Amino acid sequence: MKKLLTVITILFLCTFMNAQVPQGINYQAVARTADGVIIPTQNIGVRFSILDGSVTGTVLYSETHTVITNSYGLFTLAIGKGTPVISTFPSINWASGTDKFLKVEIAPAGGSNYQLQGTTQLLSVPYALYSEKTRLLAGNNTINITNGNTITGNYQAANNTILLTGNTIAGNYQAANNTVLLTGNTIAGNYQAANNTILLTGNTIAGNYQAGTGINLTGNTISHNLVAGTGINITGNTITNTGTNQWVADPAGIHNQSGNVGIRTNSVSGIAVTILQENSGGAGGKSALDILSEDPWQTVTRFRNITVGQEYQFNLAGSANIDHTPGSFGVFHGTTNGWLWHCNPANDFLGIGAYTYKPPLPKSRLHVFNGDVNIDQIGSGIIMKSPNGQCWRVTIDNAGNLVRTAITCPN
């Protein structure tokens, strides 16, 4: 007696869009003989084909299954989860505009001896599969979407710059690699940020926000969860660092635990901070380090070594400094409160050895306080120029007499 497959029902499960659409259609049937007798606990083969346009149309997709009926002859399969024979299930274009037909064949005794059971038009396309095919995919290169567009599905941005202004995206938004600029948009679904800087200004993201690498958020509303990136922990409104060898907050600011820091260059072993200064191209160029202070008392850069207990400072007096002339600059010995040298800001006269906390201003181009000028190199002395332009070196002989020697003026 010939065994036939009698179709009882075909069940389409509608699914809602999430991160990924389930690729499958549930199918349920009862296997019976030609006389209508149920075929219980029987191994059968099933082949599904999706046809385009008509019952004899082009096969868009085909797959096979092997299944055992239960004690009532019932079996359940998922179209799209079988062994592909032609093409792949996700490649079916449900939104092409042509009718789709389902062709069913069985091998009653298993194996590959398939017999046609019927071809049925699919009168409604599974919602989630259709929605997936209508998802807006931007092409690579710059995409400009401006002036209040409405995207009712999901939007997957292109690689390279994306400019979005005043748009409504009803589905999920997956950002592209490279800079993405979003201004005043409403994203009703989830937002997955791209790698590289993302600039978001005045946007509303109703779903979850997953941050990428190098993210800047300014003036946005995120009503659901912010997913932390590598090395970041978010608890309530508190963002903390969970990694090692990174910048860490402390009561006075932040510090780096990695040992060495490179600014605009790689860090160098044994050097705490390395700063690279590019070629400035001539006079008036950039500085490698600019120390700017608004302290009206002084601007100080300290050099300290705790192993010898010594401290030296470069010190620039501020406008409200009552101990030193505002604008005076010098090297201060912080351990003994004395000045090695200091400069008069009115005329740039240099004073040496005014070894007190409040030194007097130098009264000549070079003013030596509180000590001798020691010249111990034989033949060396003081070079002076006479009114006629002749240069003389003044030295001393063994008897203590001053010796004047005419010399060529130094260049």
Buried (B, 14 or more C-beta within 10 A) or exposed (E): EEBBBBBEEBEBEEBEBEEEBBBBBBBEBBBBBEEEEBBBEBEBBBBBBBBBEEEEBEEBBBBBBBBEBBEEBBBEBBBBBBEEEEBEBEEBEBEEEEBBBBBBBBBBEBEEEBBEBEBEEBEEBBBBBBBBBEBBEBEEEEBEBEEEBEBEBBBBBBBBBBBBBBBBBBBBBBBBBBBBBBBBBBBBBBBBBBEBBBEBBEBBBBBBBBBBEEBEBEEBEBEEEBBBBEEBEBEEEEEEBEEEEEEEEEEEEEEBEEEBBBEEEEBEEEEEEBEEEEEEEEEEEEEEEEEEEEEEBBBBEEEEEEEEEEBBBBBBBBEEBEEBBBBBBBBBBBEEEBBBBBBBBEEEBBBBBBBEEEBEBBEEEEBBBEEEEEEEEEEEBEEEEEEEEEBBBEBEEEEEEEEEEEEEEEE
